[in-house]
Amino acid sequence: MADRMLPRMFGGSDAGNGERWLVIALFLYVLLVSVWPLGQVFLTAFQPGDDGRPLGLMADTLTARATGRALKNTLVVSLGSVAISVGLGVALALTVGLLRMRARAALTFLILMPLIIPSQTMALSWIELFGSNSPVLRPLGLAPQGANPIYSSGGIALVMGIEHMPLVFIAIRAALSGLPADLVEAARIAAIPYPRILRSIILPILAPSILAGGLLAFTAAVGNFGVPALLGIPARVPVLTTLIYQRLNGFGPEAAGQVAVLAILLTLIAVAALLLRSLLTRQLRMPMSGSGRAFVAEHAAPGWAQVTIWAVVLMIAVLPLAALTMTSFLPAVGVAFSATNVSLAQYQAVLGNDAVLRAFANSLWLSGLCAAICVLVAVPYAYLAAHRPGPLLAAIDLMVEAPWVVPGTVVALAMILAFLQPIMGVSIYGTAAIIVLAYLARFLPLVLRPVTAAAQLHDPAQDEAARIIGAGLLRRLGQIFAPAVIASTVGGAILIMMTAMNELTLSALLWSTGNETIGVMVFSLQYEGNSTAAAAVSVLSTLLLFAICGLAQLLSRHLPGNALPWQNG
């Protein structure tokens, strides 16, 4: 029995020793980087209380007033943000997908921009837009007087709703690409009014995608840290992610048990939303015949509709960034924007600040190293998944997804609990190594999924022919398989760099002096009240992000088609 089971675990009896050792190495890697740290969260949370009661720590934390308040705020602002994400996402996707629009590509890029811009930059942009000294609204006499209204539950919901709106937009646009044109044309031939076609035919078909996008936006909102941290902490609107940060920041490792319970609560909310998404989308999905042609927009949007859509998109994507950029040219907080006050003083100051320069250098090498290691893991995994699938590899697949499914705050806490104490006399707590491990656990699926999908299209006959002539595993991986998936590999690596370079959720809990990141620097400057310097760093980080995109675009001419994420579709 064991003789039959063991080969099956490693992908079949024809798997060579090299492939079996590779599966074992991947299993141990994922176990160390992902499973073991997350397991520490659960072990810590289920500890007995101070009086020895079983699950006493969990009971005390869950019944605490601060936990109830943070949980309520988390659900309120997340649901509010979902309402905004779904409303905007549905309206924009239907307009862009069903009607012909001028400059559609540019419009789509602007709609997706809130998802590209880092969370903390989004929050800062809206702070500057709605401040009493707003460089955009003040000259128009529209700047609010007194307290900034964005510092509130409604402000948090608004900014997160706009930030996560592209998730709904992408889900609906994907569904519209498969909308049967014959069904719509038949309804129009029957003289059914277009509003009724939209209400009775198109929206029911899109319902699963709308629901999926909405629940995905809810999951992202629950785990969001940057927006609630910059808007909620000053407004005293705690959510679970910021409560975890404040407890660890205030009490250190002594609060590990309490924050572990909060982390599990956060994880349960996110996982419940994802399970509900999976269940409801399966039940609501309408079977469609694959023989009909896909719907193509043929009718131009009315002029008033195009003007309205462009105005809305510019207002949510460009106007806040314009306010942030204008603020970065002011010499100090509270100075009105005018031609006589504009200067490069803040840029000179931040570029002359060793901590800021170190943060940019740290973010670049941390994100680059993470992307390189993830590629080294993803390529052999994808090879095994395509050529030697087995139960052990399926288990690795589930373990890889765990740090991506749970909120980033939970992953950061897991790293603290796992590596707080020295291992074999070596401690990585308080070093850049713990940030690297958190990035590796969190961002591996970004390259793993596209490379695995590309690997399924690889012709197995080439690998078999190389095996017959005696080519070893490393040679087959490097000379045959890797070139076949190079486009997806490069695209995934760039996506990791873009995501990791400006992230805040992980590094906010893991950074130490000398290991600051861009996100931490923006958060720290704003938290200290230096809004103009924070704005300058945010603008520089956004320009760096676009520069990486531009460089990748230039290099893409030497790669197969669709190598970059924004080239797909």
Disulfide bonds with the S-S distance in Angstrom:
none
